[in-house]
């Protein structure tokens, strides 16, 4: 990487464009060095959308799902060929350790490969069959069928700062398979990785012109230039999501919006789980991993730790011992296990959140002050120590269910019994994911059923999968990603289900011959 700050250009209307001035400076969160700048001021966003609709749609619409699957596979191949460069960028711009970088980079590549295979399985079809034909009248030859056809607009993907690779490609993979061109807007603070990846893909010429656009900088008038044919997929804070969803043009044109927002996720230890058991050890491992991987900057990270009241102290001691032994520091050092937050602004927000939690809970380890680390300047870096808190009485506490610290912090919440645990978990207002750990399968079935309405995904860990599962916070492309309530009420991925957002579902009524002909040309999503 060059030592001189790079001005990251946007790729719009089939060419690289530089905005006016500087909107955001990208900074190394360990050293404080300026890495790059971004600005989208003055760029023609309406023209970029028109170009994508004309050329991107034109290049994708005539292809089958299998042919578009090959395009997505080719994108994955380009990224694999350049992967070594991406790791250094992730370390410098996001403060990732090698493990953190791998989750982001390889997660994006893996999702592309998965959807490339999925597209191949849909064959030569250009539309999807949602349901079998149904008869509408006494006459057997009058029927109806539900089809899904690709939308004719552009998919606007507004992505979060914490996963500049995975967030970009998990959305793009589904959209491109569906035949809808993408205009991706990465979060400015960590846009360096997304910019480098898109630049490589564009240079390789593996996609039709207009199929992939990149906006580096502020969104400006982007939402005001959308039509009812376009869609928006947003990942970020609930406050920003509300502004996106409530934008006057988005409301007036009924632009579909998918939101993945704040989430105070839970992990629950079953009442009968004993220290030293496989489920207990899996619980401890997963809590520590979710608190420290990517310095806790994951929308799926564990924020609330539910344990039987009688085991709260023992769990606190066990977790604190593991967290205090986590090596925090410069991710360039091989022994480092947790790096910094991505910006000093995020660090300040995390400290504020920890202080709000500490108004009701005791700090077991860590805290709301920057840790002292060898060779690292507190005034330039963005470190937060792994911070564990513990409630004495969960009944009257509010902050733990309302405040999401987007960093390495979580709170132990003691519960009395099964019903109390389910009620406390529901106070999170809707979450992306919860995980439950125990040996009693009847309990696991009951608790999954009880807390299901509050979640988009539940991981249930018993001894059979204690060391085999993919993890509480790892989003798999085969499974739904999203959640109700404060999590945004959105749905992404989930295999074929993820294609629905980029299609128009319609009923076609006609003769049985016509319906049979349409059915033969469509691929089933079931």
Residue pairs with C-beta under 8 A, 6 or more apart in sequence:
1 35
1 88
1 89
1 92
5 25
5 26
5 34
5 35
5 36
5 37
6 35
6 36
6 37
6 192
7 18
7 22
7 36
7 37
7 38
7 39
8 26
8 36
8 37
8 38
8 191
8 192
8 195
8 216
9 16
9 17
9 18
9 195
9 216
10 16
10 17
10 18
10 19
10 40
10 43
10 213
10 214
10 215
10 216
10 217
11 17
11 198
11 199
11 202
11 212
11 213
11 214
12 43
12 44
12 45
12 47
12 48
12 51
12 183
12 213
12 214
12 215
13 44
13 47
13 48
13 51
13 213
14 51
14 55
14 209
14 210
17 43
18 39
19 38
19 39
19 40
19 41
19 42
19 43
19 216
19 217
20 39
20 41
20 42
21 39
21 41
22 37
22 38
22 39
23 37
23 38
23 39
23 40
23 41
23 188
23 217
23 218
24 37
24 38
24 39
24 188
24 189
24 217
25 34
25 36
25 37
26 34
26 35
26 36
26 37
26 38
26 93
26 188
26 189
26 190
26 191
26 192
27 33
27 34
27 35
27 189
27 343
27 344
28 34
28 35
28 92
28 93
28 95
29 94
29 95
29 339
29 340
29 341
29 342
29 343
29 344
29 381
29 382
30 95
30 330
30 331
30 332
30 339
30 340
30 376
30 381
30 382
31 380
31 381
32 377
32 379
32 380
32 381
35 92
35 93
35 192
36 93
36 191
36 192
38 188
38 191
38 216
38 217
39 216
39 217
39 218
40 215
40 216
40 217
40 218
40 219
40 220
41 217
41 218
41 220
43 215
43 217
43 220
45 215
45 220
45 221
45 222
45 225
46 221
46 225
48 183
48 213
48 215
49 154
49 183
49 222
49 225
49 226
49 230
51 210
51 213
52 154
52 181
52 183
52 210
52 211
52 213
53 152
53 153
53 154
53 181
53 210
53 229
54 210
55 208
55 209
55 210
56 154
56 181
56 182
56 208
56 209
56 210
56 211
56 212
56 213
57 152
57 153
57 154
57 179
57 180
57 181
57 210
58 208
58 210
59 207
59 208
59 209
59 210
59 211
60 68
60 150
60 176
60 179
60 180
60 181
60 208
60 211
61 150
61 152
61 179
63 71
63 126
63 179
64 122
64 123
64 124
64 125
64 126
65 119
65 120
65 122
65 123
65 124
65 125
65 126
65 177
65 179
65 523
66 119
66 120
66 121
66 122
66 123
66 124
68 119
68 176
68 177
68 178
68 179
69 115
69 116
69 117
69 118
69 119
69 120
69 122
69 177
70 116
70 119
70 120
71 176
71 206
71 207
71 208
71 211
72 112
72 115
72 116
72 119
72 173
72 176
72 177
73 112
73 113
73 116
73 117
74 204
74 206
74 207
75 112
75 169
75 172
75 176
75 201
75 206
75 207
76 109
76 112
76 113
76 116
77 206
78 200
78 201
78 204
78 206
79 86
79 105
79 108
79 109
79 112
79 169
79 197
79 200
79 201
80 109
82 196
82 197
82 200
83 105
83 109
85 196
86 101
86 105
86 165
86 193
86 196
86 197
87 98
87 101
87 102
87 105
89 192
89 193
89 196
90 96
90 100
90 101
90 104
90 105
90 164
90 165
90 193
91 97
91 98
91 101
91 331
91 332
91 339
92 192
93 164
93 190
93 192
93 193
93 342
94 100
94 101
94 104
94 161
94 162
94 164
94 190
94 193
94 342
95 295
95 331
95 339
95 340
95 341
95 342
95 382
96 104
96 294
96 331
96 339
97 331
97 336
97 337
97 338
97 339
98 331
99 293
100 293
100 294
100 295
100 331
100 339
103 166
103 293
103 294
103 474
104 163
104 164
104 165
104 166
104 193
104 294
105 165
105 166
105 193
107 163
107 165
107 166
107 170
107 474
107 475
108 163
108 165
108 166
108 167
108 168
108 169
108 170
108 197
109 165
109 169
110 477
111 166
111 169
111 170
111 173
111 477
111 493
112 169
112 172
112 173
114 173
114 477
114 478
115 173
115 174
115 177
115 477
116 173
116 177
118 177
118 495
118 496
119 177
122 128
122 523
123 523
125 521
125 522
125 523
126 150
126 179
126 521
127 147
127 148
127 149
127 150
127 521
127 522
127 523
128 147
128 148
128 149
128 496
128 499
128 503
128 522
128 523
128 524
128 525
129 145
129 146
129 147
129 148
129 519
129 522
129 523
129 524
129 525
130 146
130 147
130 148
130 505
130 525
131 145
131 146
132 145
133 143
133 144
133 145
133 512
133 515
133 516
133 519
134 143
134 144
134 145
135 142
135 143
136 142
136 143
136 144
136 509
140 512
141 511
141 512
141 513
142 509
142 510
142 511
142 512
143 509
143 510
143 511
143 512
143 515
144 507
144 508
144 509
144 510
144 515
145 507
145 508
145 515
145 518
145 519
146 505
146 506
146 507
146 508
147 505
147 506
147 508
147 518
147 522
148 499
148 500
148 503
148 504
148 505
148 506
148 525
149 503
149 504
149 506
150 178
150 179
150 180
150 502
150 503
150 504
151 178
151 180
151 229
151 230
151 231
151 502
151 503
151 504
152 229
153 180
153 226
153 227
153 228
153 229
153 230
153 231
154 180
154 181
154 182
154 183
154 226
154 229
154 230
154 231
155 171
155 175
155 180
155 181
155 182
155 183
155 230
155 231
155 232
155 233
155 502
156 183
156 185
156 222
156 223
156 226
156 230
156 231
156 232
156 233
157 168
157 171
157 172
157 175
157 182
157 183
157 184
157 185
157 233
158 185
158 219
158 232
158 233
158 234
158 235
158 236
158 244
159 167
159 168
159 171
159 184
159 185
159 186
159 187
159 194
159 235
159 236
160 167
160 187
160 235
160 236
160 299
161 187
161 189
161 190
161 297
161 342
161 343
161 346
162 190
162 294
162 297
162 298
162 299
162 342
162 406
163 298
164 186
164 187
164 190
164 191
164 192
164 193
164 194
165 193
165 194
165 197
166 475
167 186
167 235
168 184
168 186
168 194
168 197
168 198
169 197
170 475
170 477
170 481
170 492
170 493
171 182
171 184
171 233
171 492
172 182
172 184
172 212
173 477
174 492
174 493
174 498
174 499
174 501
174 502
175 181
175 182
175 233
175 502
176 182
176 207
176 211
176 212
177 499
178 499
178 502
178 503
179 502
180 231
180 502
181 210
181 211
181 212
181 213
182 211
182 212
182 213
183 213
183 214
183 215
183 222
184 194
184 198
184 212
184 213
184 214
184 215
185 214
185 215
185 216
185 219
185 222
186 194
186 195
186 214
186 216
187 236
188 216
188 217
188 218
189 342
189 343
190 342
191 216
194 214
195 214
195 216
198 212
198 214
201 207
201 212
202 212
215 222
223 232
223 244
223 247
223 249
223 250
224 247
224 248
224 249
225 249
226 232
226 249
226 250
226 253
226 255
227 253
227 255
228 253
228 254
228 255
230 255
231 255
231 256
231 257
231 258
231 501
231 502
232 244
232 250
232 255
232 256
232 257
232 258
233 257
233 258
233 260
233 490
233 492
233 501
234 240
234 241
234 244
234 257
234 258
234 259
234 260
234 261
234 488
235 260
235 261
235 299
236 261
237 261
237 262
238 261
238 262
238 486
238 488
241 259
241 261
241 488
244 250
244 257
244 259
245 257
245 259
249 255
250 257
256 501
258 482
258 488
258 490
258 491
258 492
258 501
259 488
259 489
259 490
260 299
260 432
260 481
260 482
260 483
260 487
260 488
260 490
260 492
261 486
261 487
261 488
261 490
262 299
262 404
262 486
262 487
262 488
263 299
263 300
263 303
263 404
263 428
263 430
263 431
263 432
263 433
263 483
263 486
263 487
264 303
264 304
264 400
264 401
264 402
264 403
264 404
264 428
264 429
264 431
264 486
265 300
265 301
265 302
265 303
265 304
265 428
265 431
265 432
265 433
265 434
265 472
265 473
266 302
266 303
266 304
266 305
266 306
266 425
266 428
266 431
266 434
266 435
266 451
267 283
267 286
267 287
267 290
267 302
267 304
267 305
267 306
267 434
267 435
267 436
267 437
267 472
268 306
268 307
268 421
268 425
268 434
268 435
268 436
268 437
268 447
269 279
269 280
269 283
269 305
269 306
269 307
269 308
269 311
269 315
269 437
269 438
270 279
270 436
270 437
270 438
270 439
270 440
270 443
270 444
270 447
271 308
271 417
271 418
271 438
271 443
272 438
272 439
272 440
272 443
273 279
273 280
273 283
273 437
273 438
273 439
274 280
275 311
275 314
275 318
277 439
277 463
278 439
278 463
278 466
278 467
279 437
279 438
279 439
279 461
279 462
279 463
279 466
280 437
281 466
282 437
282 461
282 466
282 467
283 437
283 461
284 315
284 318
284 319
284 322
286 302
286 435
286 437
286 461
286 471
286 472
287 302
287 305
287 319
287 410
288 319
288 322
288 323
288 326
289 471
289 472
289 473
290 296
290 298
290 300
290 301
290 302
290 410
290 471
290 472
290 473
291 301
291 302
291 323
291 386
291 388
291 408
291 409
291 410
292 323
292 326
292 337
292 338
292 386
292 408
293 301
293 338
293 473
294 301
295 338
295 339
295 340
295 341
295 384
295 407
295 408
296 384
296 386
296 405
296 406
296 407
296 408
296 409
296 410
297 341
297 342
297 346
297 406
297 407
298 473
299 432
300 432
300 433
300 472
300 473
300 474
300 475
301 410
301 473
302 410
302 435
302 472
302 473
303 404
303 405
303 409
303 410
303 411
304 400
304 401
304 410
304 411
304 413
304 425
304 428
305 315
305 319
305 410
305 411
305 412
305 413
306 413
306 414
306 415
306 421
306 424
306 425
307 315
307 412
307 413
307 414
307 415
308 414
308 415
309 414
309 415
309 416
312 390
312 412
312 414
315 412
316 364
316 388
316 390
316 412
319 364
319 388
319 412
320 364
320 365
320 388
323 365
323 366
323 386
323 388
324 365
324 386
326 337
326 338
326 386
327 335
327 336
327 337
327 338
328 336
328 337
328 338
328 339
328 371
328 373
328 383
328 385
328 386
329 335
329 336
329 339
329 373
329 374
329 376
330 336
330 339
330 375
330 376
331 339
338 386
338 408
339 383
340 347
340 381
340 382
340 383
340 384
341 347
341 350
341 382
341 383
341 384
341 406
341 407
342 382
343 382
344 381
344 382
346 382
346 406
346 407
347 370
347 382
347 383
347 384
347 407
349 406
350 384
350 405
350 406
350 407
350 409
351 368
351 369
351 384
352 368
353 403
353 404
353 405
353 406
353 407
353 409
354 363
354 366
354 367
354 368
354 384
354 387
354 389
354 405
354 409
355 368
356 399
356 403
357 389
357 399
357 400
357 403
357 405
357 409
357 411
358 367
358 368
358 389
359 399
360 391
360 397
360 398
360 399
360 400
361 389
361 390
361 391
361 392
361 397
361 399
361 400
361 411
361 412
362 389
362 390
362 391
362 392
363 387
363 388
363 389
364 388
364 389
364 390
364 412
365 385
365 386
365 387
365 388
366 384
366 385
366 386
366 387
366 388
366 408
366 409
367 385
367 387
368 387
370 378
370 381
370 383
370 384
371 383
371 384
371 385
372 378
373 381
373 383
376 383
384 407
384 408
384 409
385 408
386 408
386 409
387 405
387 407
387 408
387 409
387 410
388 409
388 410
388 411
388 412
389 400
389 409
389 410
389 411
389 412
390 411
390 412
390 414
391 397
391 400
391 411
391 412
391 413
391 414
392 414
394 400
394 413
394 414
394 415
394 420
394 424
397 413
400 411
400 413
401 424
401 427
401 428
401 429
402 429
413 424
415 421
415 424
418 443
418 446
418 447
418 450
421 447
422 447
422 450
422 451
425 434
425 451
425 454
426 451
426 453
426 454
428 454
428 486
429 454
429 485
429 486
430 454
430 455
430 483
430 484
430 485
430 486
430 487
430 489
431 454
431 455
431 456
431 483
431 485
431 486
431 487
432 455
432 456
432 457
432 481
432 482
432 483
432 487
433 455
433 456
433 457
433 458
433 459
433 472
433 473
433 483
434 451
434 454
434 455
434 457
434 458
434 459
435 458
435 459
435 460
435 461
435 472
436 444
436 447
436 448
436 451
436 458
436 459
436 460
436 461
437 461
437 462
438 444
438 461
438 462
439 462
439 463
441 462
444 460
444 462
448 458
448 460
451 458
452 458
453 484
454 483
454 484
454 485
455 483
455 484
456 480
456 481
456 482
456 483
456 484
456 487
456 491
457 479
457 480
457 481
457 483
459 469
459 471
459 472
461 469
470 476
475 481
475 493
476 493
477 493
477 495
477 498
478 493
478 494
478 495
479 493
479 494
479 495
480 491
480 492
480 493
480 494
480 497
481 491
481 492
481 493
481 494
482 488
482 489
482 490
482 491
482 492
483 489
483 490
491 497
491 498
491 501
492 498
492 501
496 525
497 525
499 525
500 525
508 514
508 515
508 518
